[in-house]
Amino acid sequence: MTNQNAEQKSQDLINCYLCLHKHFHYISITMTQIFKFKLIAMMMTSLPFLSAAQDKEIPDFSSKDRKEVPLEYTWKIEDIYSSLDGWKKDKDAYDALIEKIDATAKGWTTSPQKMLALFDLQIELSKKGTLLYSYISHQKNTDMGNAALQSMMGEIQSKFVKVGTKFSFMSPDILALGSAKVAEYLKAEPKLQVYKFKLDNILRKEQHILPDEQQKIVSLTGLFGESFDDASMMLNNLEIPPAEITLKNGEKVVLNTSNYVKLRSVKEREDRKLVVKAFMENQKKFEKTHAILLNSEIKKHLFNSQVYKYPDCLSAKLHDNDISPDVYNNLIKLTKENLAPLHRFLNLKKKLLKLDKLHTYDLFASAVPSIEKKFLYDDAKKIITESLLILGKDYTEGLNKAFSQRWIDIYPNRGKESGAYSGGVYGVHPYIKMNYNGKYDALSTLTHELGHAMHTYFSDKNQNFINTRYPTFLAEIASTFNENMLVQYMLKNEKDDLFKLYLLDNYLEQIRATLYHQTFFAEFELAMHKKVEEGQTLTAEWLNENYLNTMKTYYGHDKQVCEVSDYSQCGWSLIPHFYYNFYVFQYSTGIIASLALCDRVLNGGQKEKEQYMGMLKAGGSDFPITILQKAGVDMTKQDPYLAAFKQFDALVGEMEKVYQKLQKEGKL
């Protein structure tokens, strides 16, 4: 995700100003494991097509220009605009709408009809902005070297900033109007009901919204708001001189960020240790600069929480989505009370790697020999569809539309952005960018992105534009639900025990990296904020000590489960998410909710399936905790958390059985 940071920032800017329905999900090479989760059991037929796939070639257009890729392998961008002329015409219409803002805003709270007119204008701008941005963005991401597209992207983004500034008065004006008058307007003008959730949410934040003039001043801090994040990213990716090392075979390598990710998982253990140790010790040379940047970022969070009159930074961040800080704190508490399944998995990993002692640098190594198994794209479509049949006709029809109506850009081409994402376009359909290579990870990524796409598809079908965009807290649930279904489908039908072992190891490793490791990050992030809230400074020494001790707790250092070396202490300086303000915990809660929903769907009846589909259809029409409660999962209770740890432990047990069987057969 690190290499998508600039793109994500621009997307956040647009969504912040316009509430555009455009949820993008990115997977980079460095963060693929963050988004790989799975579980579930269902009866399916065997997979006769898999063996045949091994003898066929996966199309490769990576050295071809975009225009050389056959049309059937590309997404149908003309569903947004049939031509560039259509885009230009709509851009002119967008400019004309901008000119209407000031006149429409005059006296907009003096009557329900005038209020409706301004809301409708804002939504019309947002819808059109979504179309304009998506048409250019999707094309740019498949042709990164196209200067014309880059120029048009910049033009649209500048327009969004202008629009956002013009609408900055709305929340203060609604607060000045008052809840009684708003209720009167809602009763007098039925068409305003579509905006009720938005209005209620603004009124809920009454004590945290500033008067218009004060808000304008605070908004100006956005001019330098990303400076600390930008500086950290620049330091890590460009300005820190990379270490140079010599591997065991005599090869000299430069340890830049890209090479580090690749080399830390090499088979030769001495090289793994050398790579991780050299990289982290080189990183430590710049720890004081990183500490200053991170301390400044947390101070920014504190500034915002105090300006908007919140008791602390965590409350300020969670209040937007009406999430109690208890959810965050309980995640940490319950995870720390249930580290035993993680330690059991790590002990099994130690056996698979044939080690006397497991070190943190061993966590990057594959515990199971690589298995070359290819999945043709047509076969991938069949597998994914069959793994999700339990959700019923509507879901299957949605998948078929995605496959048959060219929602997906399938293969890599020269100049195409790496990784994968799903992006919704309200009134059109979702789009999915893939770089499909036929490996199991690509199959898993495809169903993951289809989970996002189906969430967007059903949300768009069932919600008006203002309520269709679902919050981050819900964003990863539908995608990981699909991956859960895929893994269990594969385990059910796979005959090769070695591949089963690979699937289980891959699955459990990805849950480790999500549920446990992100909760470790969340605990450390909370500690940082509390220290700054107490008026203290985040020094490199404090950050190193706190990060190292927290990591030792999670990975069982004192219980001789996994040795956490001292050179891991500055790992905090590599995590861009610490600049995103209490973001990482949602990876953990997302997988926990996903596991609970999957269990309900597979072990329940029609009611449970309908409740899950109801979550997809709800979009952002309510707060995320409430939407999940209606789906049967209450994240304010202990049950889903404890169930997730229990499922993880059961899967470790299953992996142990497969391991023991293969060992007896002499295959390991």
N, C-alpha and C positions, 0 to 999 in steps of 0.2 A: 504494500500500500504506500510505502514511502515514495516511490517514483511517480505516484499519482497525486502528490500533495498539491501542486499548483492547480491542477484541474479541479480537485475537490474544493479548493478555496473559492474558485470562481463560481462553482456550483452552489456552495453555501451562501455566497453573496446574493445570487439570484433568488434562491429559495427564501432567504431572510427577507428580502425586499418585497417579493411578490407572492410568496407562498405557492410557487409553481409546483405543479404535480410532475416532478421529474426526479424520481429516486434513482440515483445511479449507484450500482454496486461494483466496486473494483476489486480485482484479485491480482496482485503482483506476484512475481516470482518469489520475492522475499517473504511474502505474507500468506502464501497459499494455505498453509496449515491452519492459519487462524480461522478459516471459514470451512473446515472439513469436519462434519459431524454426522453421526448416523445412529439408527436403531430401528427395531420393529420386526415382527414375524408375520408372514402371510403365505398362503398356499398359492404356488404358481407352477406353470409348466416348466419343463426343462429348457435348456438353451442350445438347441441343435446348431444354431448359426455361428456359435463362437469359434469352433475349431476351423471352420471354413475361412473365417476372417484372417487367420494367421497367414494364409497363403495369398492374400490380396493386398494391394498397395493402397495406402491412405493418400489421397490427392495432396500434393504439396505445391503451393503457388508462392512460397516465401521469396523466391527469386524473381517473381513475375510482377509486372506493374499491375495496378488495380484494374485497368481496362482489359487485361488479359484473363481475368478470372471469369469463368462461365457464369452467366446471369443467375442460374438456379442456385448457386452457392452464395449469393449475396442477398442482403436485405433489400426490401422494396422501399427505397427512400422516397419514391414518387408518390407513395400513399400520403405523405405530408404535403408536398407540393409537386405538381406534375412537371414543373420546370423551374429554373432559376428566375424566370420572368414572374412566375406566380409568387415566389418569395419576395422579390423586389416590390411587387404591387402591394403585398401585405405589409411590408416594412413601411411603405408610404402611408398605408391606412393606420398603422401603429403610431406613426408620428402625428397623424391627424387626431387620434384619440388622446395623445399626450396634451395636445393644445386645448382639449376640452376640460382638463382637470380643474383648472383654477375657477372657471365659470361654474362648473357643476358643484364645486366644493363651497361656493359662497352660500352661507346660511344653510348648510346641509343638515344641521341638527334641528332646524326649526319646524320640520314636519316629517312624518314617516315617509311620504312620497319622495321628498328631497334626499332623505337618508338612503332610501332604496336606489335612487338614481346614481348616487356616488358609489355605493357598493357594487352595483351592476357594472359601472364603468371600470372600477378596479378589477373586477373579475374578467371583463372583456379584454382588458390589457394583459392580464395574466395568461389567459388562454392563448391569445395571439402571440404573446412573448414566448410561451412554451413551444409553439409551432416554429417560430422564427429561429429560436435557439437550437432546437432539436435537429432541424433540417441541416444546419451548418455543422453543429457539433458531431453528429454521427458521421457525416462525410469527412470531416477533418480527422476523426479518429481512425479512419481507414486509409487516409492519404495525408500523413503528418507533414509532408514536405510541401503541401499546397499553400503557397503564400497568400493567394486570393482568399481562401477559406479562413486563414488565420486573421486576415484583415477584417473580414466580415464578422468573425467571432468577436473581435475587439469592439467593433462598432455596436453590436447588439448589447454587449456587456455594459458599455458606457450609457446606453439608453436605459438599461435597467437601474443603474445608479440614479439617474435623473428622476425616473418614476418613483423610486423608493423615497427619495428626498421629498418629493411633492406630496406624498401620502403620510408623512411623519406626524401630522397633526391629528390623525384619526383617533387614536387611543385616548389622548388627553381630552379631546372633545367629547367622547362618549362618557368618560368619567365625570366631566363637568355636567353633562346632561343628567346623569344619575340613573339608578336602577329602576325607580318608579316610573320615570318618563320613558325609559327603554321598554318596560313592560307594556306601557300604554301604547307605544308605537307598534309593538309586535301584535297587539290585539287589533289595532286599527288597520294595519296593512298586512294581510295574510302572506303576501309575497316576501315579506321580511323574515318569515319563519326559517327560510333556508340559511339565514345568517345568525340564527339564535345561539348556536353553540359558540360561534366566534364572539358574539356580544357578551354572552354569559362569562366566557373565559376572560375577556377584558375587564369586566366588572369584578370578577374574582380577584384580579390583581390590583384592585383599586389603590391599596396603600403602597404598591410598588411601582406605580407609574408616575412619572414626573410631569410637572406642568410643561406646556409646549416649548417655551423658551429654554428651560433647563434641559429638556430632552434634546433639543437641537445642539446645545453645547456639548452634552455627553456624547452625542452621535459623532461629533467631530473627532473623538478619540479613535474612531474607526480608521482614520487616516494613517495611524501608526500601530493599530491594534495587532497586526500580524507580524510586527517587526521581530519580536523575539523568536517566534517560530521560524520565520524566514532565515534569520541569522543562524539558528541551530542547524537547520537543514543545509544551508550553504556550507557551514563548517564541516558537518559530517560527510557530505557528498562531494565536496569540491576542494576545500581548503586545507583539511588535515593531510599532511604528506603521508602517503601510504607506507606501511612497513614493508620491507623486503625480506623474504625468507628463502631458505634452501630446503626443499623436501628431501625425504629419505633417499629418493632415486637420483638426487643430484640436480633436479630441476629447480631453477630459481623463479620465484613468482612474486608479483607485486600484490599486496593485500589491500586492494581497494574494496569498496563496499560490495560490489558485484562478485568479485573473486572470493571474498570472505564467505558469502552465503553458499557458494558452490563448494569451496574447499573444506569447510568445517564438517562436511558429511562424508569425507573420503573414507575408504575402507581401512587404510593403514592408520592404526591408532596413534602412533608416534606423530604422524603428520597432523591428525586432528588436534592433538594437544598443542603442537607447535603453532598451528594456525590460530586457534582460539586465544592462546596465551599472548602471542605476538600482537594480534589485533587489539586485544583488550588493554595490554600495556601501552600500546601506542595511543589508544583512545584516552588513557588516563593522563597523558601529558597535557591534555587540554581541559582537564576536569574543572579547573577554576573558572574558565570562560563559560563552560556549559552551566556551571552552578549559578553564575551571575544571570545568565539568560533565563534559566528555569525559575530562579527566585523572582526575577522581574515579571515573568509570566504569571506566577501565582499571586504576586502583588496586584496584577491587573484584575485577576478574578476577585480578589479581596476588595479592590476599589469598586467594582461593579456591584458586589453584594452589599456594600455599605451605602453606596449612592442610592440603590433601589430598596434600601431598608430591610434587608434580610438578616437573620441572626448569624448566618455563616455562609461560606461558599457553597457547600453541598446543598443546603436548603434552597439557595438562589438558583442553582442549576436544575434541581429536580422539580421546582415549583411549576415551571412551564407546562409540564405534562402531569401535574398533580400526583407525583410519586412521593411517597413518604420516605424520609431518610432512613426509616426502619428497614426498608427493602434493601438498601445498600449495606447497612450495618449487619443485617441478618445474613446476607450473602457471605460476608467475611466470617462471621461467627460460625455459621453452619459448615462452611468449607473447612475451616481450621479444625472443627470437631470431627471431620470425616476425611482426614488425610490417609487413613489406613488403606483404602482401595488404590490410591495413587501409589503408595509405597509398595503395595503388593505387585502392581504393574511394573514398577521400576525394578523390583527384585527379579521378575520374570525376564525383563529386558536384559538384565545382567547375565542371566543364564543363557539367553539366546546369543549374546555377544561373546559368551565364554570368558567372562571376566571374573577376577577375584574381588574387584572393587569397582563400583560404578562412579564415574566422575561426570560433572555437568557437561564436559565436552563430548561425552559419549551419547548424550541425549540427541545429538544431531545425526548420529549414525543409524542406518537402517538395520534393524535387528533381524530382518528376514531377507534372505537372498532375493535380489531383483528377479522378477518373472516377466518375461517378454510376452505379453498378451495384448493383442490389438482388437479394437472394436470398430468395425466400419460404421460410418455415420448412420446408415440405414438400420444397422443392428442396434445402435445406441438408441434410436428413436423407439424401436420395438421394446427394448429392455425398460426404458423409462416409462413408456406408456403402460406396460404390463405391471410394473412395480407400483403404479398409482391407480390401478383400476378400482380399488376399493373405495375411492372417493366418489365414484359414480359417473353418470353420463355427462353432466355439465363440465366436470373437470376434464374428462377425456376429450370432449369436443374442443375445449380450450387448447389443449395440447395439440390436437390435430390442426387447428387453425395456425398455431405457431409454426408447425412443421410445413404445412402445405401452402400457406399464404406469404411465405418469405419474411417472417419476422426476424429471422436469424441470419447473421453474417458469419459463415461457418469457418472458413479456413484462413490461415495467414497469407498475406501478400506483402510485397515490398512496400515499405512506408506505413504499414498498418501498426497501430498501437498494440503493444503486447498485453497479455492478460484478458480478462473477460468482464463484462458488466451487463446489467439490464437497465434500460431507461424507458420510462413510460411517457407516452404522448397522449394526453387526454383528447378524446374524440377521434383518435386514429387507432392505435394499438401499441403495446409495448414492443421495444426492439431489444435484441440480444446480440452483443458482440462476442464472438468466440475466436479462438485460435486453435481449432480442433486438430489434434495430432494422433488420435486413435488410442492413446494410453488410457488406463483406468482413471487416472486423475482428470483427464479431459471429459470422460463420461460422467464422472462425479460433478465436475464443474458445470457441465451442461444441465444436469437435473437441478443443480443448485440455482442456476440463473433462471431456469424455467419456473422454479418456485417463486422467485421474485416477480417474474413476468405474470404468472397466474394470480398472484396477490394483487398486482396492479390491474390486471384485466378484470377481475371480479369486483374490485373496489370501484373502478371506473364505470362498470356496468350498473352498479347499484347505488352510487353516491353522486351527488352534484359536485361540481368542480371544487367548491370551497371545502368540502369534507372528504375528498378522495385521497389526499396525501397522508399516508400513515407515518407515524413518528419512528425515530431510530429505535426506540425500545422494542417495537414490533418488527422492525425491518428484516432481521435475520431469522425469524422464526419459520416462515413459510419455506424459505430456501433450505434451511437445515432439516426441516421436516422431510423434504424430498430426498435429501441425501440419506436420511435415516431409512427411508423406504427402500432406496436402492441397495444399501449395504445388506439389509436383511434378505432382500430378494436374491442377491448374489450368494450369500451364505447358504440360503435354502437350496439353491440349484447347482452350486459349484461342486464338482466331483473331485477336484484336485485338492488334497489336504494342504499342500504347500501354499497354494493360492489362497485357501481359506485362512491360513496363518497370516499371510500377507494382508488380507482384508482386515482381519481383527487387529493386527498390529497398527496398520494405517489408521483405522477408525479410532482405536484407543489413544494413539499418539495425538491425534487431532483433537480429541476431547480434552486430553491433558493440556494441550497448548491453548485451549479455549477456556474451559471451565476452571481448571486449577491455576494455570499460569496467569490468566487475565485477572483472576481474583487476587492473586499475589500482587499484581500491578495496582489493582484497585485499593488494596490495603496501604501500599506504599504511597499512592497518590493522596489518600485521605490524611496520612501522617504528615505529608508535606504541607497541605493546606492548614492543618491544625497548628503547625509550628509557626507559619507566617501569621495566622490569625492571633497568635499569642504575642505578636510583636517581635518575633525572632527572625533571624536571617538563615536562609538555606545555604550553608557552606558546603564545599566539596567534601570535607571530612564527615559532616553529619549525614549527607546524602549517601556517601559510600558505606558508612557503618550501618545505617538503617536499611538500605537496600540489601546489603549482604546478609544481615541477621534475619530479615524477613524471608529471603530466599532460602536460607538454611532451614528455617522452620518448615516451609512448605515441602522441601525436598528431602527432609529427614536426615540432615547432616549429622546431628548429634545422635541419631539412632543407627548410624552407619548404613543408611539406605543409599544415599548418593552424596559424594563429597563435593562440597561447593568451595572452589578455590578462591583465595583472596583476590585474584586478578579479575573475578567476576563483579567486583564491588562497584565499578563505574558503568555497569550495564544500563543504568537509568539514563545515561547521556545519549543512548542510541534510540530511545523510544519516542517517536514523534507524537504519539497519542497523549503524552503528558502535557502537551500544549493545547489539547482539545477540550479540557475542562470536564472531568468526570465522564469520560466517554467509554472507557474500556470495560466497565462493569456490565455494560449492556451485551457484550459478547457472552459473558457468563450467564446472565439471566436469560438471554435468548436461547442458548442451548438447553438450559434447564426446562424452559417452557416448551420447547420443541419436543424434547423427550417425553414430557408429560402428555402432550397432545397426541403424539404418535401412539403411546400406550393406550390412551382412551379410544382412539379410532380403531385400533386393531383388536382390542379386547372388549369393546363396547358394541353397541348396536347402531341403528339408524340415527338415533338421537345424537350420539357422539360425533358421527360424521357430519350431521347437519350443523352442529355447534362449531366444528372446525371450519366448515364452509362459511358459516356466519361470521367468523373472525376475518376471513379473507374479504368478505363483502362489506364489512364495517368500515374499512379504510381508516380515515381519521375522524370519524363522526363522533367519537367519544374519547375519553382518556384511555391510555393503553392498559392500565391495570383493570379498568372496568370492562374493556373489550375482552381481555383474557378471562376475567371472571365469568362473563357470559358464555365463553367457550369451555368453561369447566375447569380452568386452572387459576388458582388464587395465589398470586405471587406475594401476598402479604402473610401467607401462612407457611408453615414449615414443610408441608406435605410434598410439593413438587421438588424441593431441594433434596429432601431425604430420599425421595424416589430416584432421583438422578444418580446419586451416589450409590444406591443399591444396584441400579442397572449397570453402572460402570463396573462395580465389583463382580457382578454376575458374568459380564463379558470377559473380564480377566480370567474368571474360572473356566469359561469356555475355551479361551485361548490356551490356558494351561493344559487342558485335555487334548487339544489338537497337537500341542507341542510334545506332550508325553507319547502320544501315538506315533508321531513322526520319528521321535527318538528311538522308540522300540523297533521301528522298521528300518532304522539306519539311514534315514533320509536327511538327518541334520548333523 
